[in-house]
Amino acid sequence: MSIPESALPRTAVPAGINDPVQSARAELKAALAAIEIKGNFPRRIEKASKRGAAKARAFADRNPVGAIAAAVGVAAAVGGLVWGIARAIAR
């Protein structure tokens, strides 16, 4: 019983390929897909930001007071960082 090709990830090489040319093509296709997935930074950043936003929403639903405190803390840290950079540049 073999796994259908559609169930395999793009970076996997299907088993049972006997022809060396087809095997090489499948390996190349899988390697190129892995490179694309690993090297596509905008896509990886987008996925990570969506995961972070979903986690933040879930946290805010569970603990609204903690979410507000975290938002204030982040805003204060960013404000302090911007103020420090502006002050260093002004000198």
Order of alpha helices (4+ residues) and beta strands (2+ residues): alpha-alpha-alpha
